[in-house]
Amino acid sequence: MATNTELDPPKIAFVIGSLDRGGTERQIVEFIAAAHPHAARCLVVCLAAEGSLAGEARASGARVVSLGIGRMRWRPLRPVARLARLLHHERPDVVYGFLFHGSAVGFPAAALAAPRALRVLGCRCQPQFDGCPARLGVLRTAVTALAHGAIANSESVAAAWRRASPRLEQRIRTVPNGVRMGTPRSNGRTAHRPRVICVANLIPYKGHETLLEAARIVAETNRGWSLMLVGDGPMRGALEAQVEKAGLRDIVTMLGQRDDVLDLLDQADVAVLASYTEGMPNAVLEGMAHGLPVVATDVGGVPEILAEGGGIVVPPADAEALAGALRRLLEDEGLRQATGALGYEVARRSFGVPAMRDRTLAALESIRRRR
């Protein structure tokens, strides 16, 4: 990495809308915890409010700055100017822009105020879901052209960005997400009804409607289990109504946003994610890291994560297939234990936070060499 001195770790400025709860934001915080300050000096620039994860980033020693921009209604000159002043003062080695707004503000500001900094695009999802309004597609093309390279979190996401932006063909690297490992499980949980957990914001593409329909199908023949929905969002009211209509109040518990997700994973027996689209979902990795067998849809990086075992992959938006996979695991404790143990070993070997940190730094160095 091109640093201020040959011995200094690189100074990385992460630019993102906020550090609110989400998969991308969690990965930034985990990288900081594993890297700052010995492997990378980290600065997080939040375009809007800081968000609920800012405290974790600060606890690791990173600086977090909020520009307080709020909804931009696309008027980028003011936020670009504010960020340019900050970057001129901070002199980062890398400006790492996440999602559309992070790159659309971060890269012009870096080109103006920190021209020697490496500009890296964080590709966390399919291009059509990165927050860019359709009318601003030309702007996104221009912003992408300012990137020296990109880092995707799965091969499927990398391939989608190569198709959308051919300029990235030789400039995009893949770094899988990293998760903290839980405690491996040595025995089953026969003292209670099997518990299924879904950790996902209550937003349309997470597939909760399909999951609840699958729960209804399973409940037709088996009501000796429970489903915990962890997360909140605009679909909560509609999902509560679906639970009521399907007669699932004794099975489904909506826990809302929680700070004790890792503890809840330790209390569960199966993890599920019914998304219609994903990059590399932390929810799947976290389930594996806690020894849970996983049922997840065939989207984004899910097939890559579960390629060696650890769960069952089903088609998206297919409630019957999802119900069948859940039923298999709910009714076979031995299968749950064997699948969860395999997933734990895969997560430990390939998806730990230290591996994500090291791969990220190696990817940045590789992009720098091609600059």
N, C-alpha and C positions, 0 to 999 in steps of 0.2 A: 504494500500500500504506500502511496505517496504521502508521507507524513512530514511534520515540521522538522523532525530529526530522524535519523535512521533508526534510533532506538525507541522512539515514542510509538505507542499504539495509535492507530488511526482515530481521528475525531469524527464521529458519525452524527450528523444531524438528521433525525427522523422527522419527517413532516407529514402530519396526518390531521384529519378534522378534529378529533379529540381522543383522549384515552378513556373513553367510556367502555363499558363491557362489550366485548366482541372478540372473535377469533383473531383478527389481525392485531388488535390492541393487546391481547394477551400474549401473542408471540413477541411483540416489541418489549413488553415488560419482562418476559422470561429471558430474552436475549440480554437485556441490560443486567438482570440479576446474575447471569452467568459470565458476563464479559467485562463489566465496568468495575474498576478502571484499568485492570491489569491487561486486558486483551483489546479493549476499545474504550475510548472516552466518549460518553453518550450524552447527547442533548436531544430532547424531544420538543418539537415545536407544534403546539396544538393551534390550529387555525381558529377554532371556536373556543368553547369552554374546555377546561382541563380534563374533566371526566373522572369517574370514580376510581380508575386505576392509577391516577397520577401519584397518589401517596406511595404505592408500591415502587414506582420508578424512583421516586425521591429517596425512599428507604434504602435503595441500592446505591445511592450516591449520585444519580444522574440529575442534571438540571432539567426542569420542565418549565416551559414558557408558553403562556397563552397569549395569542394576538387579539383575542376577544372580538373576532370579526362577525360572528353570528351568520345569519343567512345572507349570502352575497348577491343573490338574484342576478345573476352573473355580471358583476362589476369588478373585475380582477385587479384593476390598477392599484387601488388602495392597499389590498392585502399584499400584492407583489412588492410594493414600495416598503411596507412595514417589514416584511421578511427580508428584503434586500439589506435594509439597515442592520438588522440583527445578524445576518450572515457576514456582512462586512466586518462587524465587530468580533464575531466568534471564529471566523476563518476555519471552517470545517474542512476535512479532507474528503468527506463523502456527504452528499445530500441525497437522502434516501426517501423518495416520495411515494406515499401509499394511496392507492385508489385515485380517482380522477382529480379530486380537489387538491390532494397533497402534491401531485406532480404538476398540475396546471398552475399552481401558485409557486411551488418550490423550484421548478426548473428555470423559469424565466428570472426569478430572483437570484438564483445561483449563477446563471449566465451573466447577469449584470454585476453582482457584488462579490462573487467568489468563483471567478472563471477557471481557476485551477482545480476546483473541487470536482470529484467524480459524481456524475448525476446518474442515479440508479432508480429504475422504476420497479416498485414492488407489485408484482402481479399476483393477487390473492384470490382471484375468481375469474370466470369467463369474462371477456371484454365487455359484453353487453350488460353485465351486472356491476360494473365498477363505479357507478354513480354518475356517469356522463350522460346528460340529457341528449336525446337524439339530435336536436338542433345544433348541438355543439360538437358534432363529430369531426368537423374540419379542424376545430381547435385541438381536439384530442390528437389528431394526426400530427399537428404541428408540435404539440408538447412531446409526443413520443419521439419525434425526430431530434429533440434536444437531449434525449437520454443517451448516455454512453453505453448502457446495457440495462439488463433487467434480471430480476430473480423471481421465479415462479415457485409456488409451493407444491406443485405436482406436475407430472409429465403431461397430463391432459390439459392443464391450464397453460403450460408452456406451448403446447401445440396450437391451442386456440389463439394465443397471442401472435405466434408466428404467422398464422393464416391472416389475422387481422392487420398485422404490421410487418410486412416482409423485411423491413429494415432490421428487425430484431433477430432474423434467422440465425446468425452466428453470434449474437450478443446476449442471448438469454440463457441463464443457468437455472438449474432446479435444486432447491433446498427444501426437503420435507420439514414440516412443522416439528417442533420438539415439545415434549410434555414431561412434567415431573412424575417420577415413578411412585406408585403407592406400595403397599405391603402385599407380597404374593399371598395367595390363599392356599391353605393346607387342607381345608376340609369344606364340606358343603354347609348350607345354612338351613337345616331341617327344622329349626325352632319356629319358623314363621312361614306364612304364605310367601312364595317367590315374589320378589319385587323387581319390576322393570322400571328403568329410569330413562327419561329423555331430557337431555340438557340442550335447550335451543330457544332462542328468542321467539316469541309468538308473532312471527311474520309470515307472509304467504308462502315463500319458497321453502320453508322448513317442513312442510308436508304434514302438519298436525291433523288436518281433516282426514287424510288417508290413515294416519295412525289411529285415530279414534274410531274410524270405521273398522279397521282391523281388530281393535280391542272389542268392538261390538260382536264381530264374528267369533272371536275366541270365546267370549263370554257366553255364547249360545250353548257351549258344551262344558265350559270350565270357568267357574267364578272364584276359584281358590287362589287368586293372585291379585296383585295390585300394580298400578301404573302411576309413577310420579312424574309430573311435568314440571321441570325447573326452568324458569325464564318468564319474561313478561313482554308485552308488546301490544300493538293495536288490534290483534285478533282475539284477545282474551275473551271479550264478551261473546263473540260468535262461537268460540270453542266451548265456553261454559254452557251455552244453549245446546250445542251438539251433545255434550255429555248428558245433560238433562233429558233430551229427547231420546237418546239411545239407552237410557236407564243404566248409566254407568257410574252413578254417584258413589256406590259402594266400592268401586274399583279404582276410579281415577281421582287423584288429588293434584290440584294445581297449586304449586308451592310459591309461584312468583319468583322474583329475583332474589337470589340467596348468596350469602357470603361464605357458606359452608358446603360448597359443592363437593369438595373432596371428601368430606365426611359422609355426605349423602351417597356418593359412589361406593364408599366402604360398606354402606348398609344395603346396597342393591345386589341383585343376582344376575340381571341381564341389562345391557345398555341397548338402546334403539335410537336410530336416526332415520327419519322418513323423507329427507329432503328431496326436492325436485332438481336442485342444482347445488353444487358445492365446489370449493377449491380442494383443500385438504382439511377436512373437518376435525377440529380439536376434540369434539364430542366423541368421535370414534376412537381417537388415540387415547383420550383420558380413560375411556371405558377399559381398553386393553391394558393400560398402565395400572389399573386397579384390579386386574385379574378377572374382568367381566367378559363373558361371551357377548359379541355384538351382532345385532341385526341392523343392516344399513342398506340404503339404496345404491344402485349401480350408477353413480354420478361422480364427476370430478375425479379426485384421487382415491376414492373409496376402494376400487378394485386393487390399486397399488398397495394400499395399507393392508388389506385382508388377503393378499395374494398367497401368503404362506400359511394361512389359517387364522384362527382367532375369531371367526364369525361367519355369518351367512349373508351373502349379497343377494338382494331381490330387486326386481325392476321398480323404477319409481312410479308412483301413482297407481300401484296395484295392491289394493287392500287384501285381496285373497292370498296373494303370495306372501305378503307381510304377515298376515295372520297365521299362515302355515308355518313360517319360520319361527315365529314366537311360540306357537303351540309345541313345536318340536323341543325347544329349549325348556319351556315351562314344565313339560311332562317328563323330561329325562334329566334327572340331577347329574348322572354320570357324564352325559354329553355336555352339560353346562360346565362342569368342573374341568373336563379335558380341553374343551374349546377355550375357556378362560385362561387356563395355564399356558396353552400354546400362544395365545395372544399376548400374555404378559411377557413371555420370553422374546417375542418379535419386537414388542415395544421397547423393552430394555436394550436390545441389541441395536435397533435401527432408528428409534424415534425419541431418544432422550434429549434433554435440553443441551448438554455439552456437545453432542453430535451436531445439533442445529447451529450452535454458536460457531463451531469450527468450520462447518460447511459454508456458513454465511461469510465468514472472513476469507475463506479460500475462494469463494465465488467473487467477492469484491476484488480480490487480488487478480483473479483471472480476467475480469472485465477491465481492470486498470491496465493490464498488459496489452490488451487489444485496442486500447483507446487510440 
